């Protein structure tokens, strides 16, 4: 039996940690930026813009899709991906609340 202590933390704390985990690879950040620039892109085309193979792109897309950061529409053998702005705005709000409430008024007394 696993003792998962992360469930003892607040929902916002868990959401921030999970989002940071998904963003912990530069390829996933690059994919998000590419989708923001192109608005929509087919699966096979992503590897043309990034220095990674199609197989690696697929693995990163899976991580982003599981977190609901991107959405995909099947078109024959290809999948068209775009950003899920509803989810990204939700995460942005959680981060803004975190920084506003936790860090904005912080001052260090260390020397």
Backbone as CSV, one residue per row, in Angstrom:
resi,resn,N_x,N_y,N_z,CA_x,CA_y,CA_z,C_x,C_y,C_z
1,UNK,0.847,-1.184,0.000,0.000,0.000,0.000,0.891,1.246,0.000
2,UNK,0.585,2.183,-0.872,1.371,3.403,-0.998,0.798,4.492,-0.108
3,UNK,1.679,5.209,0.562,1.257,6.324,1.398,1.508,7.606,0.613
4,UNK,0.498,8.106,-0.079,0.635,9.277,-0.936,0.350,10.540,-0.125
5,UNK,1.407,11.137,0.385,1.251,12.320,1.243,0.901,13.575,0.457
6,UNK,1.105,13.573,-0.869,0.781,14.775,-1.644,-0.707,15.093,-1.599
7,UNK,-1.535,14.101,-1.368,-2.983,14.333,-1.284,-3.363,15.128,-0.042
8,UNK,-2.447,15.260,0.892,-2.712,16.024,2.109,-2.555,17.529,1.900
9,UNK,-2.035,17.923,0.751,-1.838,19.337,0.453,-3.083,19.902,-0.222
10,UNK,-3.203,21.221,-0.197,-4.360,21.894,-0.789,-4.412,21.659,-2.294
11,UNK,-5.607,21.767,-2.848,-5.817,21.513,-4.275,-4.966,22.440,-5.149
12,UNK,-4.882,23.717,-4.782,-4.075,24.656,-5.562,-2.595,24.289,-5.523
13,UNK,-2.124,23.845,-4.375,-0.722,23.436,-4.251,-0.443,22.223,-5.132
14,UNK,-1.366,21.291,-5.140,-1.219,20.102,-5.989,-1.262,20.475,-7.467
15,UNK,-2.159,21.394,-7.834,-2.281,21.815,-9.233,-1.008,22.503,-9.712
16,UNK,-0.446,23.379,-8.884,0.797,24.070,-9.248,1.919,23.058,-9.421
17,UNK,2.048,22.127,-8.481,3.109,21.126,-8.548,2.976,20.257,-9.797
18,UNK,1.762,19.848,-10.115,1.534,19.011,-11.288,1.835,19.774,-12.576
19,UNK,1.403,21.022,-12.640,1.673,21.830,-13.820,3.176,22.053,-13.985
20,UNK,3.871,22.315,-12.885,5.325,22.497,-12.944,6.014,21.219,-13.411
21,UNK,5.501,20.084,-12.980,6.067,18.805,-13.416,5.915,18.646,-14.928
22,UNK,4.745,18.995,-15.443,4.519,18.887,-16.891,5.415,19.863,-17.651
23,UNK,5.639,21.044,-17.083,6.484,22.041,-17.747,7.975,21.822,-17.502
24,UNK,8.333,20.765,-16.804,9.734,20.559,-16.433,10.627,20.132,-17.593
25,UNK,10.061,19.928,-18.752,10.871,19.580,-19.925,10.775,20.705,-20.959
26,UNK,11.918,21.164,-21.463,11.885,22.280,-22.427,11.127,21.962,-23.712
27,UNK,11.041,20.703,-24.090,10.290,20.344,-25.300,8.811,20.652,-25.127
28,UNK,8.275,20.405,-23.949,6.848,20.687,-23.713,6.586,22.184,-23.690
29,UNK,7.520,22.940,-23.150,7.391,24.400,-23.192,7.429,24.876,-24.638
30,UNK,8.352,24.309,-25.424,8.464,24.681,-26.843,7.200,24.321,-27.612
31,UNK,6.596,23.187,-27.293,5.350,22.783,-27.967,4.231,23.768,-27.637
32,UNK,4.128,24.157,-26.380,3.102,25.138,-25.987,3.329,26.456,-26.724
33,UNK,4.574,26.914,-26.784,4.884,28.162,-27.484,4.595,28.043,-28.980
34,UNK,4.913,26.902,-29.563,4.645,26.683,-30.984,3.143,26.711,-31.260
35,UNK,2.369,26.049,-30.416,0.911,26.059,-30.592,0.335,27.456,-30.400
36,UNK,0.896,28.221,-29.476,0.431,29.597,-29.277,0.697,30.436,-30.519
37,UNK,1.828,30.191,-31.164,2.189,30.948,-32.365,1.380,30.508,-33.585
38,UNK,1.243,29.191,-33.768,0.604,28.655,-34.977,-0.910,28.486,-34.839
39,UNK,-1.421,28.557,-33.629,-2.848,28.399,-33.304,-3.306,26.942,-33.369
40,UNK,-2.885,26.206,-34.383,-3.233,24.797,-34.543,-2.156,24.163,-35.404
41,UNK,-1.814,22.919,-35.080,-0.778,22.252,-35.858,-1.020,20.743,-35.836
42,UNK,-0.684,20.098,-36.938,-0.844,18.650,-37.025,0.317,17.945,-36.330
43,UNK,0.038,16.762,-35.812,1.016,15.984,-35.063,2.360,15.891,-35.773
44,UNK,2.371,15.419,-37.000,3.611,15.203,-37.734,4.384,16.470,-38.032
45,UNK,3.696,17.589,-38.077,4.353,18.857,-38.408,5.147,19.446,-37.246
46,UNK,4.827,19.060,-36.036,5.495,19.639,-34.866,6.985,19.351,-34.890
47,UNK,7.366,18.142,-35.284,8.788,17.784,-35.293,9.581,18.562,-36.342
48,UNK,8.905,19.155,-37.297,9.593,19.993,-38.292,10.063,21.312,-37.676
49,UNK,9.429,21.735,-36.615,9.751,23.009,-35.975,10.665,22.851,-34.759
50,UNK,10.773,21.639,-34.229,11.535,21.407,-33.002,12.629,20.364,-33.250
51,UNK,13.709,20.422,-32.491,14.816,19.483,-32.693,14.603,18.135,-32.004
52,UNK,13.411,17.556,-32.193,13.102,16.252,-31.600,12.353,15.402,-32.620
53,UNK,12.438,14.092,-32.450,11.808,13.160,-33.381,10.297,13.131,-33.194
54,UNK,9.611,12.551,-34.171,8.146,12.430,-34.084,7.727,11.582,-32.890
55,UNK,8.500,10.528,-32.615,8.191,9.663,-31.474,8.275,10.445,-30.174
56,UNK,9.317,11.260,-30.039,9.491,12.066,-28.834,8.389,13.117,-28.732
57,UNK,8.022,13.719,-29.866,6.913,14.684,-29.882,5.645,14.012,-29.352
58,UNK,5.374,12.810,-29.817,4.173,12.087,-29.378,4.162,11.868,-27.874
59,UNK,5.313,11.535,-27.307,5.394,11.324,-25.865,5.089,12.622,-25.110
60,UNK,5.638,13.738,-25.608,5.397,15.019,-24.945,3.944,15.476,-25.134
61,UNK,3.385,15.235,-26.298,1.976,15.572,-26.532,1.074,14.791,-25.580
62,UNK,1.423,13.542,-25.335,0.641,12.716,-24.407,0.637,13.343,-23.017
63,UNK,1.795,13.789,-22.545,1.882,14.435,-21.225,1.019,15.701,-21.178
64,UNK,1.101,16.513,-22.224,0.333,17.764,-22.270,-1.163,17.487,-22.362
65,UNK,-1.521,16.460,-23.110,-2.933,16.116,-23.262,-3.508,15.554,-21.962
66,UNK,-2.726,14.741,-21.259,-3.190,14.186,-19.985,-3.452,15.283,-18.961
67,UNK,-2.692,16.370,-19.034,-2.875,17.508,-18.124,-3.972,18.437,-18.641
68,UNK,-4.505,18.153,-19.842,-5.583,18.924,-20.472,-5.108,20.310,-20.929
69,UNK,-3.797,20.450,-21.153,-3.232,21.714,-21.622,-3.461,21.884,-23.113
70,UNK,-3.542,20.759,-23.826,-3.813,20.811,-25.257,-5.021,19.936,-25.572
71,UNK,-5.627,20.234,-26.724,-6.753,19.450,-27.219,-6.392,18.942,-28.603
72,UNK,-6.920,17.790,-28.961,-6.658,17.242,-30.284,-7.928,16.842,-30.993
73,UNK,-7.953,17.102,-32.304,-9.073,16.722,-33.144,-8.558,15.766,-34.214
74,UNK,-9.159,14.602,-34.316,-8.717,13.605,-35.288,-9.223,13.976,-36.670
75,UNK,-8.283,13.935,-37.636,-8.587,14.231,-39.038,-7.891,13.165,-39.880
76,UNK,-8.591,12.055,-40.118,-7.979,10.941,-40.834,-6.896,10.308,-39.978
77,UNK,-5.680,10.276,-40.505,-4.554,9.708,-39.764,-3.814,10.741,-38.922
78,UNK,-4.166,11.981,-39.070,-3.488,13.064,-38.337,-4.374,13.563,-37.199
79,UNK,-3.722,14.157,-36.222,-4.436,14.824,-35.139,-4.017,16.287,-35.158
80,UNK,-4.988,17.168,-35.172,-4.740,18.604,-35.111,-4.780,19.015,-33.636
81,UNK,-3.698,19.642,-33.177,-3.611,20.057,-31.785,-3.730,21.562,-31.657
82,UNK,-4.327,21.981,-30.550,-4.388,23.392,-30.196,-4.353,23.495,-28.671
83,UNK,-4.108,24.686,-28.187,-4.060,24.912,-26.744,-5.464,24.912,-26.154
84,UNK,-5.580,24.407,-24.958,-6.838,24.479,-24.215,-6.751,25.721,-23.330
85,UNK,-7.211,26.835,-23.853,-7.070,28.111,-23.161,-7.849,28.150,-21.850
86,UNK,-8.925,27.415,-21.765,-9.679,27.365,-20.512,-8.793,26.806,-19.396
87,UNK,-8.092,25.718,-19.670,-7.206,25.111,-18.678,-6.008,26.017,-18.385
88,UNK,-5.420,26.589,-19.424,-4.266,27.469,-19.230,-4.638,28.706,-18.415
89,UNK,-5.814,29.258,-18.658,-6.261,30.412,-17.864,-6.527,30.016,-16.414
90,UNK,-7.035,28.812,-16.208,-7.250,28.302,-14.850,-5.906,28.186,-14.110
91,UNK,-4.914,27.619,-14.772,-3.584,27.472,-14.172,-2.954,28.852,-13.943
92,UNK,-3.131,29.750,-14.893,-2.597,31.113,-14.747,-3.186,31.781,-13.514
93,UNK,-4.477,31.619,-13.303,-5.135,32.212,-12.138,-4.602,31.605,-10.838
94,UNK,-4.393,30.297,-10.840,-3.844,29.636,-9.655,-2.445,30.166,-9.353
95,UNK,-1.611,30.312,-10.402,-0.264,30.860,-10.212,-0.322,32.311,-9.739
96,UNK,-1.186,33.114,-10.348,-1.309,34.517,-9.927,-1.719,34.615,-8.462
97,UNK,-2.679,33.802,-8.052,-3.102,33.800,-6.657,-1.957,33.383,-5.737
98,UNK,-1.203,32.386,-6.171,-0.058,31.924,-5.386,0.954,33.047,-5.189
99,UNK,1.335,33.709,-6.277,2.327,34.771,-6.175,1.782,35.986,-5.430
100,UNK,0.525,36.336,-5.683,-0.068,37.495,-5.002,-0.192,37.271,-3.494
101,UNK,-0.633,36.103,-3.098,-0.876,35.869,-1.679,0.364,35.401,-0.921
102,UNK,1.252,34.701,-1.572,2.387,34.100,-0.864,3.670,34.897,-0.944
103,UNK,3.892,35.551,-2.048,5.220,36.100,-2.291,5.240,37.620,-2.422
104,UNK,4.159,38.226,-2.841,4.189,39.662,-3.170,4.579,40.547,-1.992
105,UNK,4.200,40.175,-0.781,4.532,41.030,0.365,5.718,40.504,1.171
106,UNK,6.396,39.524,0.640,7.519,38.907,1.351,8.741,39.810,1.353
107,UNK,9.390,39.891,2.494,10.680,40.563,2.569,11.581,39.721,3.459
108,UNK,12.791,39.555,3.017,13.734,38.682,3.706,14.533,39.467,4.745
109,UNK,14.697,38.881,5.907,15.507,39.508,6.948,16.886,38.865,7.033
110,UNK,17.172,37.942,6.134,18.498,37.287,6.107,19.530,38.257,5.596
111,UNK,20.755,38.063,6.038,21.844,38.931,5.563,22.841,38.146,4.801
